């Protein structure tokens, strides 16, 4: 099992942008998305396995967004306790896409290996993303013991 935390405000995958260079259309990531992916890669590199994971993988992602400044003390306390959850954009799947793209060729070979994905959004005074990666062979071995 691999677990790590990426501190800072989480960034969801943005819509791809397009530019025209010498009559050719080129697609690219928005700067904010690209910078976040690079930051996730940098943090994940400290947890890189000796060999890239190859089999099916279970991934759990907990996204902690900053508590809005306009929340009352009561609302802030509820948010910090996990009783009040973010229902604002961006969607959880956009966060997942960003994380999966960043971990390709750092932790695993390809995004298609992720066969089980759990993602949730929370509020916290410490914005971050907590990531847990479990190779399913490892999980099945633990269950058979």
C-alpha positions in Angstrom: 0.0 0.0 0.0 1.2 3.5 -0.8 -0.1 6.5 1.1 0.8 10.2 0.8 -0.6 13.7 1.2 -0.3 16.6 -1.3 -0.6 19.8 0.7 -2.0 23.0 -0.8 -5.3 23.9 -2.6 -6.5 21.0 -4.7 -6.9 21.7 -8.5 -9.3 19.8 -10.7 -8.5 18.9 -14.3 -9.4 21.9 -16.4 -10.8 21.9 -19.8 -8.1 21.4 -22.5 -7.1 24.5 -24.3 -6.3 24.8 -28.0 -3.9 26.9 -30.0 -3.1 27.3 -33.6 0.6 27.0 -34.5 1.4 27.2 -38.2 -2.0 26.0 -39.2 -1.9 23.0 -36.8 -4.2 22.8 -33.8 -2.3 21.9 -30.6 -4.2 20.9 -27.4 -2.7 21.6 -24.0 -3.6 21.7 -20.3 -4.4 25.0 -18.6 -1.4 26.2 -16.6 -3.1 25.8 -13.2 -3.9 22.1 -14.0 -0.5 21.5 -15.4 1.3 23.0 -12.4 -0.8 21.0 -9.9 -0.1 17.7 -11.8 3.7 18.5 -11.7 3.4 19.2 -7.9 1.6 15.9 -7.4 4.3 14.1 -9.4 7.0 15.7 -7.3 5.3 14.6 -4.0 4.5 11.1 -5.4 8.2 10.6 -6.5 9.1 10.2 -2.8 6.7 7.2 -2.6 7.6 5.7 -6.0 7.9 1.9 -5.9 11.0 0.1 -7.1 9.1 -1.0 -10.2 6.0 0.7 -11.6 2.7 -1.1 -10.5 1.3 -3.2 -13.3 -1.8 -5.0 -12.1 -5.2 -3.8 -11.1 -5.2 -1.0 -8.5 -7.6 0.4 -5.9 -7.2 4.2 -5.4 -8.8 6.3 -2.7 -8.6 10.1 -3.0 -9.8 12.5 -0.3 -9.9 16.1 -1.5 -9.9 18.7 1.3 -11.0 22.2 0.1 -10.4 25.3 2.1 -13.3 26.4 4.3 -14.9 29.5 2.7 -14.2 32.8 4.7 -17.9 33.7 4.6 -18.9 30.7 6.8 -20.2 31.5 10.3 -18.4 29.9 13.3 -21.1 27.3 13.6 -20.8 26.4 9.8 -17.0 26.3 10.1 -17.2 23.9 13.0 -19.6 21.7 11.1 -17.4 21.8 8.0 -14.2 20.9 10.0 -16.1 18.0 11.7 -17.1 16.6 8.3 -20.8 17.3 8.9 -20.9 19.9 6.1 -19.5 18.8 2.8 -18.7 20.8 -0.4 -21.3 20.6 -3.1 -19.8 23.3 -5.2 -17.9 22.8 -8.4 -15.5 21.3 -9.5 -16.9 17.8 -9.6 -15.0 15.0 -7.8 -14.3 13.2 -11.1 -12.3 16.2 -12.4 -10.1 15.9 -9.3 -9.7 12.2 -9.9 -8.7 12.8 -13.5 -6.0 15.2 -12.5 -4.5 12.8 -9.8 -4.6 9.8 -12.1 -2.9 11.7 -14.9 -0.2 12.9 -12.5 0.6 9.4 -11.2 1.0 7.7 -14.6 4.6 6.6 -15.0 5.4 7.6 -11.4 3.4 5.0 -9.4 1.7 2.9 -12.2 2.1 2.3 -15.9 -1.4 3.4 -17.1 -4.6 4.9 -15.7 -6.6 1.9 -17.1 -5.1 -0.1 -14.2 -7.3 1.8 -11.7 -10.2 -0.6 -11.4 -11.7 0.7 -8.2 -11.7 4.4 -7.4 -13.1 6.1 -4.3 -13.1 9.9 -4.2 -14.6 12.4 -1.8 -14.7 16.1 -1.1 -14.3 17.6 2.4 -13.6 21.0 4.0 -10.6 21.7 6.1 -8.5 24.6 7.3 -5.6 22.7 5.8 -6.3 22.2 2.1 -4.8 19.0 0.8 -5.3 15.8 -1.1 -4.8 12.4 0.6 -4.1 9.6 -1.7 -4.1 5.8 -1.0 -3.0 3.3 -3.6 -3.5 -0.5 -3.1 -2.4 -3.0 -5.6 -5.3 -5.5 -5.6 -3.0 -8.6 -5.6 -1.5 -7.2 -2.3 -5.0 -6.8 -0.9 -6.1 -10.3 -1.9 -2.9 -11.8 -0.4 -3.6 -10.0 2.9 -7.2 -11.4 2.9 -6.0 -15.0 2.4 -3.7 -14.9 5.4 
